[in-house]
Amino acid sequence: MKKLIAAALLSFGFVSMAQAETKLPQWINDVKLSGYVMTQYQYSDQENAKSNSFNLRLGRIALEGRIQHDWYWKVQLQFNGNTSTLGNSPRVVDAFTEWQKYGFFKVKVGQFKRAFTFENPMHPIEQGFFSYSQAINKLSYFSDRSGVKASNGRDIGVQVQGDFLPNAHKRNLLHYQVGVYNGQGINTKDVDQQKDVIGGIWVMPVAGMRLGVFGSEGSYARKGNWTDESGEHKSQVRKLPQHRYAISAEYKVSDWTFRSEYVHSTGKAFKVSESNGNSTTDCTVNEALGNKADAYYALVIAPVVGKKLYAKARYDLYRQSAEWGSSRTQYEAGFNYLFNKNVQLNAEYMRVNDRNLPKPNYNMIDVQLDFRF
């Protein structure tokens, strides 16, 4: 079925391009076919897990456009997965429409990014590093701590957002966004009939600066089997409440980028994760992991040659049990080189300290060539 959806989307894309040479229906505007591919080489000397491999990190294709000017829509497919989950591709990652008549009140419906943190909604190429930070990967529905399947930071729901309070230069000073989601990740119906509510608000006191806070209240649930504390076997829906908040800051000025975020999570996790793409009915809780986690990152991307060559560095910390004994820290440095607006080379070195391993220190090298159309 997924392959048929992919074929249909591609066919529609080519038909749309052909129509562009003639004339589109009056109610359809600005239809655009786009996509990108991120190729990767990665080396790691981690004890008992050494790797040295080329990889196709991401490949996506999207159609987007407008209906009667006020409605924006987008459908995006991912046609590859991680090397261990290629069998689960292609899959729909975005499928939504947004009413955009008013800048201070927009309504989005469908499957899209959850309204949590600054970095989550960023384009994978434009966020600047070999991967999103651990705060995003582990606490915002990527390879999430809770055990939910990998969802690229997305869910199904409805969201309202907007910008208001313009200053004398007509630049808005305040942004808000609030969303209600299933809480089960992409392409999945609700299981526990309880929705996740996520909201964020940020101020923009000077051009290029954002200072924001986010909150997320909800749960992740499975229908399956487990044994409770009294030894009784259970076979029903098990719900794990998840409570999270984030504090975020970003400043972009004169081609420099500074960004930092702290994310805190309270809520237990399932012992068997679905982030590898395989579904499970195992509802056993990972008691050893505890019910708290937090993460923090700070980064800078500095121009060496304007609009062409950038140096970058990032401090990236994740504590899977909110204790230093469970910390995983990445110290990263590298560069990004833009051949043109569509082709980019990224390279970085990482020194990793993972206190969850017998030998915590190891090195990684990551090089990516990304192109888009």
Rosetta blueprint (number, residue, H / E / L):
1 M L
2 K H
3 K H
4 L H
5 I H
6 A H
7 A H
8 A H
9 L H
10 L H
11 S H
12 F H
13 G H
14 F H
15 V H
16 S H
17 M H
18 A H
19 Q H
20 A H
21 E L
22 T L
23 K L
24 L L
25 P L
26 Q L
27 W L
28 I E
29 N E
30 D E
31 V E
32 K E
33 L E
34 S E
35 G E
36 Y E
37 V E
38 M E
39 T E
40 Q E
41 Y E
42 Q E
43 Y E
44 S E
45 D L
46 Q L
47 E L
48 N L
49 A L
50 K L
51 S E
52 N E
53 S E
54 F E
55 N E
56 L E
57 R E
58 L E
59 G E
60 R E
61 I E
62 A E
63 L E
64 E E
65 G E
66 R E
67 I E
68 Q L
69 H L
70 D L
71 W E
72 Y E
73 W E
74 K E
75 V E
76 Q E
77 L E
78 Q E
79 F L
80 N L
81 G L
82 N L
83 T L
84 S L
85 T L
86 L H
87 G H
88 N H
89 S L
90 P L
91 R E
92 V E
93 V E
94 D E
95 A E
96 F E
97 T E
98 E E
99 W E
100 Q E
101 K E
102 Y E
103 G L
104 F L
105 F E
106 K E
107 V E
108 K E
109 V E
110 G E
111 Q E
112 F E
113 K E
114 R L
115 A L
116 F L
117 T L
118 F L
119 E L
120 N L
121 P L
122 M L
123 H L
124 P L
125 I L
126 E L
127 Q L
128 G L
129 F L
130 F L
131 S L
132 Y L
133 S L
134 Q H
135 A H
136 I H
137 N H
138 K H
139 L H
140 S L
141 Y L
142 F L
143 S L
144 D L
145 R L
146 S L
147 G L
148 V L
149 K L
150 A L
151 S L
152 N L
153 G L
154 R E
155 D E
156 I E
157 G E
158 V E
159 Q E
160 V E
161 Q E
162 G E
163 D E
164 F E
165 L E
166 P E
167 N L
168 A L
169 H L
170 K L
171 R L
172 N E
173 L E
174 L E
175 H E
176 Y E
177 Q E
178 V E
179 G E
180 V E
181 Y E
182 N L
183 G L
184 Q L
185 G L
186 I L
187 N L
188 T L
189 K L
190 D L
191 V L
192 D L
193 Q L
194 Q L
195 K L
196 D E
197 V E
198 I E
199 G E
200 G E
201 I E
202 W E
203 V E
204 M L
205 P L
206 V L
207 A L
208 G L
209 M E
210 R E
211 L E
212 G E
213 V E
214 F E
215 G E
216 S E
217 E E
218 G E
219 S E
220 Y E
221 A E
222 R E
223 K E
224 G E
225 N E
226 W E
227 T E
228 D L
229 E L
230 S L
231 G L
232 E L
233 H E
234 K E
235 S E
236 Q E
237 V E
238 R E
239 K E
240 L E
241 P E
242 Q E
243 H E
244 R E
245 Y E
246 A E
247 I E
248 S E
249 A E
250 E E
251 Y E
252 K E
253 V E
254 S L
255 D L
256 W E
257 T E
258 F E
259 R E
260 S E
261 E E
262 Y E
263 V E
264 H E
265 S E
266 T E
267 G L
268 K L
269 A L
270 F E
271 K L
272 V L
273 S L
274 E L
275 S L
276 N L
277 G L
278 N L
279 S L
280 T L
281 T L
282 D E
283 C L
284 T L
285 V E
286 N L
287 E H
288 A H
289 L H
290 G L
291 N L
292 K E
293 A E
294 D E
295 A E
296 Y E
297 Y E
298 A E
299 L E
300 V E
301 I E
302 A E
303 P E
304 V E
305 V E
306 G L
307 K L
308 K L
309 L E
310 Y E
311 A E
312 K E
313 A E
314 R E
315 Y E
316 D E
317 L E
318 Y E
319 R E
320 Q L
321 S L
322 A L
323 E L
324 W H
325 G H
326 S H
327 S E
328 R E
329 T E
330 Q E
331 Y E
332 E E
333 A E
334 G E
335 F E
336 N E
337 Y E
338 L E
339 F E
340 N E
341 K L
342 N L
343 V E
344 Q E
345 L E
346 N E
347 A E
348 E E
349 Y E
350 M E
351 R E
352 V E
353 N E
354 D E
355 R L
356 N L
357 L L
358 P L
359 K L
360 P L
361 N E
362 Y E
363 N E
364 M E
365 I E
366 D E
367 V E
368 Q E
369 L E
370 D E
371 F E
372 R E
373 F L
